[in-house]
Amino acid sequence: MHKKSFQKTLIASALSLAGAASAVGPALAAELTISCGAVGAELTLCQQGVAAWEEKTGHQVDIVSTPNSSTERLSLYQQILSAQSSDIDVMQIDVVWPGLLANHLLDLNETLGEDAAEGHFETIVANNTVDDRLVAMPWFTDAGVLYYRKDLLEKHGFEAPETWAELTDIATEIQAAEREAGNDRMWGYVFQGRAYEGLTCNALEWVASHGGGTLVDAEGEITIDNDKAAAALDLAASWPGEISPAGVLNYTEEEARGIFQSGNAVFMRNWPYAWSLAQSEDSDVAGKVGVVKLPHGPDGDSAATLGGWNLAVSKYTENREAAADLVAFLTSEAEQKRRAIEGAYNPTLTSLYQDEEVLEAVPFFGTLYDTFTNAVARPSAVTGNHYGRVSNGFFNAVHDVMSGNQSGAEAVSRLDSELSRIKRRRW
């Protein structure tokens, strides 16, 4: 017997015996498991929210540790769900996963009611609705933003860059000047360069902001093989070893944040969560950081990849009602407001973007509202079950360009051929 099931049987038996002495016995407390954060503030905020729900309901929840890499986390989920295991009842899922995992997830409209997602961003609700089934509740949304050192730009006489070329030039100049002044660890720009989903997000921003399209368009047509996309990748390939550490090719969000927050980078591309950490008491750059929209290429507009995470309930859970109630609690207005103020996690509820306490804690939620509501989606909906292979092909091709193994033009041409082979199986 599964360990959790065995424990529940023992608890049920004990309560049954205790209840024999009275007409009314205590309700059986549910035992749930949730995956809702890997490290740092994300995990802490989840632990606090779960503890509040436990206090409110009397249920017990174990928080399951999962890989920080979204690619590795997806693989873990797919293994668990394919085995129809109840090891994880509630799962934190990426905005690009609903279509991939839908067959294994509960319809939350059935357990929480048809108005379960009322007030949340409609685009995210639509994203999480597969075959008229709400398979995940919006928890927090995301879009890439540019962090910069206000003090260093002011010191050297620069404004925040509007183009990638300007960022490259400013980063080069300030990096050289700061190193000459004694900080030989200063870098101009850090970002997510490892071959994983985070690089797909960065590279999609580079390509789209150069006018090079979105890899695969809304009609399912492959658009990556063009000169503007190639130019975007070639520019990015000029950064490692120059304005970015060579090790950026193995950076995820946290490695980039570590460099920036220690005071050793002028610019950083990251998600909004990094704001509260950069402003914390133990941050070397507290009070010195500004946030603006990402730069663009010569023939494009600023583009920020849509990110964000949702909460879903496994179809194989043994406690459907309790698990759905936990999801409703964690995605509620009160919890999203707390997470926005304490951790700079973007709410998925429109009302909170007019909340004075939220805007006081994270001012750029107001100034960059359009960035968050008009973010560029990855082609997960149109490519369906093939998205994992599409993204994998994209980030590996980009990583090869940045590693100096091929040019941008060679990469987009080969990627076009690879995606065409995948598409033959119909997405």
C-alpha positions as CSV (number, residue, x, y, z in Angstrom):
1,M,0.0,0.0,0.0
2,H,1.2,3.5,-0.8
3,K,2.7,5.1,2.4
4,K,0.3,8.1,2.3
5,S,-2.7,5.8,1.8
6,F,-1.5,3.6,4.7
7,Q,-1.1,6.6,7.0
8,K,-4.6,7.8,6.1
9,T,-6.1,4.4,6.8
10,L,-4.5,4.4,10.2
11,I,-5.8,7.9,10.9
12,A,-9.3,7.0,9.7
13,S,-9.4,3.9,11.9
14,A,-8.3,5.8,14.9
15,L,-10.9,8.5,14.4
16,S,-13.6,5.8,13.8
17,L,-12.8,4.2,17.2
18,A,-12.7,7.5,19.0
19,G,-16.0,8.5,17.3
20,A,-17.7,5.3,18.7
21,A,-18.0,7.0,22.1
22,S,-19.9,9.9,20.8
23,A,-22.6,10.6,18.2
24,V,-20.5,13.2,16.5
25,G,-16.8,12.8,15.9
26,P,-14.2,15.2,14.5
27,A,-14.0,15.4,10.7
28,L,-11.0,13.6,9.1
29,A,-8.3,16.0,8.3
30,A,-7.0,15.7,4.8
31,E,-3.3,15.2,4.1
32,L,-2.1,17.0,0.9
33,T,1.1,17.5,-1.0
34,I,1.9,20.6,-3.0
35,S,4.7,21.7,-5.3
36,C,4.9,25.5,-5.2
37,G,8.4,26.8,-5.3
38,A,11.9,25.5,-5.4
39,V,14.1,28.0,-3.5
40,G,14.3,31.4,-1.9
41,A,11.5,33.9,-1.4
42,E,9.2,31.9,-3.8
43,L,9.3,28.9,-1.5
44,T,9.0,31.0,1.7
45,L,5.9,32.8,0.5
46,C,4.4,29.5,-0.5
47,Q,5.1,28.0,2.9
48,Q,3.5,31.0,4.6
49,G,0.4,30.7,2.5
50,V,0.1,27.0,3.0
51,A,0.5,27.4,6.8
52,A,-2.3,30.0,6.8
53,W,-4.6,27.6,5.0
54,E,-3.7,24.7,7.4
55,E,-4.5,27.0,10.3
56,K,-7.9,27.9,8.7
57,T,-8.9,24.4,7.8
58,G,-7.2,22.0,10.1
59,H,-5.8,20.0,7.1
60,Q,-2.1,19.1,6.7
61,V,0.1,19.9,3.7
62,D,3.6,18.7,2.8
63,I,5.5,20.9,0.4
64,V,7.4,18.8,-2.1
65,S,10.8,20.0,-3.3
66,T,11.1,20.2,-7.1
67,P,14.0,21.3,-9.4
68,N,14.5,25.1,-9.9
69,S,14.8,24.6,-13.6
70,S,11.4,24.7,-15.2
71,T,12.5,22.2,-17.9
72,E,13.5,19.7,-15.2
73,R,10.3,20.3,-13.2
74,L,8.1,19.6,-16.2
75,S,9.9,16.3,-16.7
76,L,9.3,15.4,-13.1
77,Y,5.6,16.2,-13.4
78,Q,5.2,14.2,-16.6
79,Q,6.7,11.2,-14.9
80,I,4.4,11.4,-11.9
81,L,1.3,12.1,-13.9
82,S,2.0,9.4,-16.5
83,A,2.2,6.9,-13.7
84,Q,-1.2,8.2,-12.4
85,S,0.5,8.8,-9.1
86,S,-1.0,10.8,-6.3
87,D,2.4,11.8,-4.9
88,I,1.7,15.5,-5.7
89,D,-1.9,16.7,-5.2
90,V,-1.4,20.4,-6.2
91,M,1.2,21.4,-8.8
92,Q,2.6,24.8,-9.7
93,I,2.6,24.8,-13.5
94,D,4.2,27.1,-16.0
95,V,2.0,29.2,-18.2
96,V,3.1,27.1,-21.2
97,W,2.1,23.7,-19.7
98,P,-1.7,23.6,-19.5
99,G,-2.0,22.1,-23.0
100,L,0.7,19.5,-22.2
101,L,-0.7,18.4,-18.9
102,A,-4.5,19.0,-19.3
103,N,-5.5,15.4,-19.6
104,H,-4.1,14.7,-16.1
105,L,-5.6,17.8,-14.4
106,L,-9.0,18.4,-12.7
107,D,-11.5,20.9,-14.2
108,L,-11.5,23.5,-11.4
109,N,-14.8,24.9,-12.7
110,E,-16.4,21.7,-11.5
111,T,-15.0,21.8,-8.0
112,L,-14.8,25.6,-7.4
113,G,-17.8,26.8,-9.6
114,E,-18.1,28.4,-12.9
115,D,-17.0,31.8,-11.6
116,A,-13.8,30.4,-10.1
117,A,-11.6,32.6,-12.2
118,E,-13.7,35.7,-12.2
119,G,-11.6,38.9,-12.0
120,H,-8.4,37.3,-13.2
121,F,-6.7,38.4,-16.5
122,E,-8.8,37.0,-19.2
123,T,-5.8,36.1,-21.4
124,I,-4.4,33.9,-18.6
125,V,-7.8,32.3,-17.9
126,A,-8.1,31.5,-21.6
127,N,-4.6,30.1,-21.6
128,N,-5.5,27.8,-18.7
129,T,-8.7,26.6,-20.3
130,V,-8.3,23.5,-22.5
131,D,-11.4,22.0,-24.3
132,D,-13.6,24.2,-22.1
133,R,-12.0,22.9,-18.9
134,L,-10.3,25.2,-16.4
135,V,-7.2,23.1,-15.7
136,A,-5.3,25.7,-13.6
137,M,-6.0,28.8,-11.6
138,P,-3.8,31.9,-12.3
139,W,-1.5,32.5,-9.4
140,F,1.0,35.1,-10.6
141,T,1.9,36.5,-14.0
142,D,5.2,37.6,-15.3
143,A,7.0,39.4,-18.1
144,G,10.6,40.1,-18.7
145,V,11.9,43.5,-17.5
146,L,15.2,45.3,-17.5
147,Y,16.8,46.1,-14.2
148,Y,19.6,48.8,-14.1
149,R,21.8,50.5,-11.7
150,K,20.4,54.1,-11.3
151,D,23.5,55.3,-9.5
152,L,26.0,54.0,-12.1
153,L,24.0,55.4,-15.1
154,E,23.7,58.8,-13.4
155,K,27.4,58.7,-12.4
156,H,28.5,58.1,-16.0
157,G,25.9,60.3,-17.6
158,F,23.5,57.9,-19.3
159,E,19.8,57.3,-19.4
160,A,18.2,53.9,-19.4
161,P,18.7,52.3,-22.9
162,E,15.9,52.0,-25.4
163,T,17.6,49.7,-27.9
164,W,19.8,46.7,-27.5
165,A,22.6,48.5,-29.3
166,E,22.4,51.3,-26.7
167,L,22.5,48.7,-23.9
168,T,25.6,47.1,-25.4
169,D,27.4,50.4,-25.7
170,I,26.5,51.7,-22.2
171,A,27.3,48.4,-20.6
172,T,30.7,48.3,-22.4
173,E,31.6,51.9,-21.3
174,I,30.5,51.6,-17.6
175,Q,32.0,48.2,-17.2
176,A,35.4,49.5,-18.4
177,A,35.2,52.6,-16.2
178,E,34.2,50.7,-13.1
179,R,36.9,48.1,-13.6
180,E,39.5,50.9,-14.1
181,A,38.2,52.4,-10.8
182,G,39.0,49.2,-9.0
183,N,36.0,46.8,-9.3
184,D,37.5,44.1,-11.6
185,R,34.4,42.0,-11.1
186,M,32.0,44.4,-12.7
187,W,30.0,43.2,-15.7
188,G,27.8,45.1,-18.1
189,Y,24.8,42.8,-18.5
190,V,23.6,39.5,-17.0
191,F,20.7,37.4,-18.2
192,Q,19.5,33.8,-18.4
193,G,21.8,32.0,-20.9
194,R,21.6,28.3,-19.9
195,A,20.1,26.0,-22.5
196,Y,16.7,25.7,-20.9
197,E,13.2,27.3,-21.0
198,G,14.6,30.6,-19.6
199,L,16.7,31.1,-22.7
200,T,13.7,30.5,-24.9
201,C,12.1,33.5,-23.0
202,N,15.2,35.7,-23.5
203,A,15.7,34.8,-27.1
204,L,12.1,35.3,-28.0
205,E,12.4,38.8,-26.6
206,W,15.5,39.5,-28.7
207,V,13.9,38.1,-31.9
208,A,10.5,39.7,-31.5
209,S,12.0,43.1,-30.5
210,H,14.1,43.0,-33.7
211,G,10.9,42.5,-35.8
212,G,11.9,38.9,-36.4
213,G,8.6,37.3,-35.4
214,T,7.7,34.9,-32.7
215,L,9.3,31.6,-33.8
216,V,5.9,30.1,-34.8
217,D,3.0,32.4,-35.4
218,A,-0.6,32.2,-34.2
219,E,-1.6,30.2,-37.4
220,G,1.1,27.6,-36.7
221,E,3.5,28.9,-39.5
222,I,7.2,28.7,-38.7
223,T,8.6,32.2,-39.0
224,I,12.1,32.0,-37.4
225,D,14.2,31.8,-40.6
226,N,14.6,35.5,-41.4
227,D,17.5,38.1,-41.4
228,K,16.1,40.1,-38.4
229,A,16.0,37.0,-36.2
230,A,19.5,36.0,-37.3
231,A,20.8,39.6,-36.5
232,A,19.2,39.4,-33.0
233,L,21.0,36.2,-32.2
234,D,24.3,37.5,-33.5
235,L,24.1,40.5,-31.3
236,A,23.4,38.4,-28.3
237,A,26.3,36.2,-29.2
238,S,28.6,39.2,-28.9
239,W,27.9,39.6,-25.2
240,P,29.4,36.5,-23.4
241,G,33.0,37.2,-22.5
242,E,32.6,40.9,-23.4
243,I,29.8,42.6,-21.4
244,S,28.6,39.4,-19.8
245,P,30.6,36.7,-18.0
246,A,31.4,33.6,-20.1
247,G,29.6,31.7,-17.5
248,V,26.3,33.4,-18.4
249,L,25.9,30.5,-20.8
250,N,25.0,28.5,-17.7
251,Y,23.0,31.1,-15.8
252,T,19.4,30.8,-14.8
253,E,17.4,33.6,-13.0
254,E,19.1,33.1,-9.7
255,E,22.7,33.2,-11.0
256,A,22.0,36.4,-12.8
257,R,20.3,37.9,-9.8
258,G,23.3,36.9,-7.6
259,I,25.7,38.9,-9.8
260,F,23.5,41.9,-10.0
261,Q,22.4,42.0,-6.4
262,S,26.1,41.8,-5.2
263,G,26.7,45.0,-7.1
264,N,28.7,43.5,-10.0
265,A,26.4,44.2,-13.0
266,V,25.1,47.3,-14.6
267,F,22.0,45.7,-16.3
268,M,20.0,42.6,-15.7
269,R,17.2,40.9,-17.5
270,N,14.9,39.1,-15.1
271,W,11.3,38.7,-13.9
272,P,9.6,41.1,-11.4
273,Y,10.2,38.8,-8.4
274,A,13.8,40.1,-8.3
275,W,12.7,43.6,-7.3
276,S,11.9,42.9,-3.6
277,L,15.1,40.9,-3.2
278,A,17.2,43.6,-4.8
279,Q,15.6,46.1,-2.3
280,S,16.1,43.9,0.7
281,E,18.2,44.8,3.7
282,D,21.0,42.4,2.8
283,S,21.2,43.6,-0.8
284,D,24.3,45.5,-1.9
285,V,22.2,47.5,-4.4
286,A,19.1,48.4,-2.3
287,G,17.9,51.8,-3.3
288,K,20.1,51.9,-6.4
289,V,17.9,50.0,-8.8
290,G,15.6,51.1,-11.6
291,V,13.2,49.0,-13.7
292,V,12.2,49.8,-17.3
293,K,10.8,47.8,-20.3
294,L,13.3,45.8,-22.2
295,P,15.1,47.3,-25.2
296,H,14.3,46.8,-28.8
297,G,16.1,46.3,-32.1
298,P,16.4,48.8,-34.9
299,D,13.2,47.6,-36.6
300,G,11.0,46.5,-33.7
301,D,9.3,47.4,-30.5
302,S,10.1,46.3,-26.9
303,A,8.9,42.7,-26.4
304,A,8.6,40.9,-23.1
305,T,7.9,37.2,-22.9
306,L,4.8,36.3,-21.0
307,G,5.6,34.2,-18.0
308,G,3.9,33.3,-14.9
309,W,2.7,30.3,-12.9
310,N,-0.6,28.7,-12.1
311,L,-1.9,26.1,-9.6
312,A,-3.5,22.9,-10.8
313,V,-4.9,19.8,-9.1
314,S,-3.8,16.4,-10.2
315,K,-6.7,14.2,-11.5
316,Y,-5.2,11.4,-9.4
317,T,-5.5,13.2,-6.0
318,E,-7.3,11.4,-3.3
319,N,-8.7,14.7,-1.8
320,R,-10.2,16.6,-4.7
321,E,-12.3,19.0,-2.7
322,A,-9.5,19.9,-0.2
323,A,-6.9,20.3,-2.9
324,A,-9.2,22.6,-4.9
325,D,-9.9,24.6,-1.8
326,L,-6.2,25.0,-1.2
327,V,-5.8,26.3,-4.8
328,A,-8.7,28.8,-4.3
329,F,-7.1,30.1,-1.1
330,L,-3.6,30.5,-2.5
331,T,-4.9,32.3,-5.6
332,S,-7.3,34.6,-3.7
333,E,-7.1,38.4,-3.7
334,A,-5.7,38.5,-0.1
335,E,-2.9,36.0,-0.9
336,Q,-2.0,37.6,-4.2
337,K,-1.9,41.0,-2.5
338,R,0.4,39.7,0.2
339,R,2.7,38.1,-2.3
340,A,2.8,41.2,-4.4
341,I,3.8,43.4,-1.5
342,E,6.2,41.0,0.2
343,G,7.7,39.4,-2.9
344,A,6.9,41.5,-6.0
345,Y,4.9,38.7,-7.6
346,N,2.6,40.1,-10.2
347,P,-1.0,39.5,-9.4
348,T,-3.3,38.0,-11.9
349,L,-6.2,40.0,-10.5
350,T,-6.8,43.3,-12.4
351,S,-8.1,45.0,-9.2
352,L,-4.7,44.8,-7.5
353,Y,-3.0,47.0,-10.1
354,Q,-5.0,49.9,-8.6
355,D,-4.3,49.0,-5.0
356,E,-2.3,51.7,-3.3
357,E,-0.4,49.4,-1.0
358,V,0.6,47.2,-3.9
359,L,1.8,50.2,-6.0
360,E,3.7,51.7,-3.1
361,A,5.6,48.4,-2.6
362,V,6.2,47.8,-6.3
363,P,5.9,51.1,-8.3
364,F,6.7,49.6,-11.7
365,F,3.5,47.5,-11.5
366,G,1.8,50.8,-12.5
367,T,4.3,52.2,-14.9
368,L,4.8,48.9,-16.8
369,Y,1.2,47.8,-16.6
370,D,1.0,47.7,-20.5
371,T,4.1,45.5,-20.6
372,F,2.5,42.9,-18.4
373,T,-0.9,43.0,-20.2
374,N,0.7,42.9,-23.7
375,A,3.5,40.4,-23.2
376,V,4.5,38.1,-26.1
377,A,3.3,34.5,-25.6
378,R,5.4,31.5,-26.4
379,P,3.9,29.3,-29.1
380,S,2.7,26.7,-26.7
381,A,-1.0,26.9,-27.6
382,V,-0.5,26.5,-31.3
383,T,2.1,23.7,-31.1
384,G,0.3,21.8,-28.4
385,N,2.0,18.6,-27.3
386,H,5.0,19.4,-29.5
387,Y,5.8,22.6,-27.6
388,G,8.5,20.9,-25.5
389,R,10.4,19.9,-28.6
390,V,9.9,23.3,-30.3
391,S,11.3,25.1,-27.3
392,N,14.1,22.6,-26.8
393,G,15.1,23.1,-30.5
394,F,15.0,26.8,-30.1
395,F,17.0,27.2,-26.9
396,N,19.6,24.7,-28.1
397,A,20.0,26.6,-31.4
398,V,20.4,29.9,-29.6
399,H,22.9,28.4,-27.2
400,D,25.0,27.1,-30.1
401,V,25.1,30.6,-31.5
402,M,26.1,32.2,-28.2
403,S,28.7,29.5,-27.7
404,G,30.3,30.4,-31.1
405,N,29.4,27.1,-32.8
406,Q,27.3,28.6,-35.6
407,S,26.1,32.0,-36.9
408,G,22.6,33.4,-36.4
409,A,21.8,32.8,-40.1
410,E,22.9,29.1,-39.8
411,A,21.0,28.6,-36.6
412,V,17.7,30.0,-37.9
413,S,17.9,28.0,-41.1
414,R,18.7,24.7,-39.4
415,L,16.0,25.5,-36.8
416,D,13.4,26.0,-39.5
417,S,14.2,22.6,-40.9
418,E,14.0,21.0,-37.5
419,L,10.7,22.6,-36.7
420,S,9.4,21.6,-40.1
421,R,10.1,18.0,-39.3
422,I,8.2,18.3,-36.0
423,K,5.3,20.0,-37.7
424,R,4.8,17.1,-40.1
425,R,3.3,15.2,-37.2
426,R,0.7,18.0,-37.0
427,W,0.5,20.5,-34.3
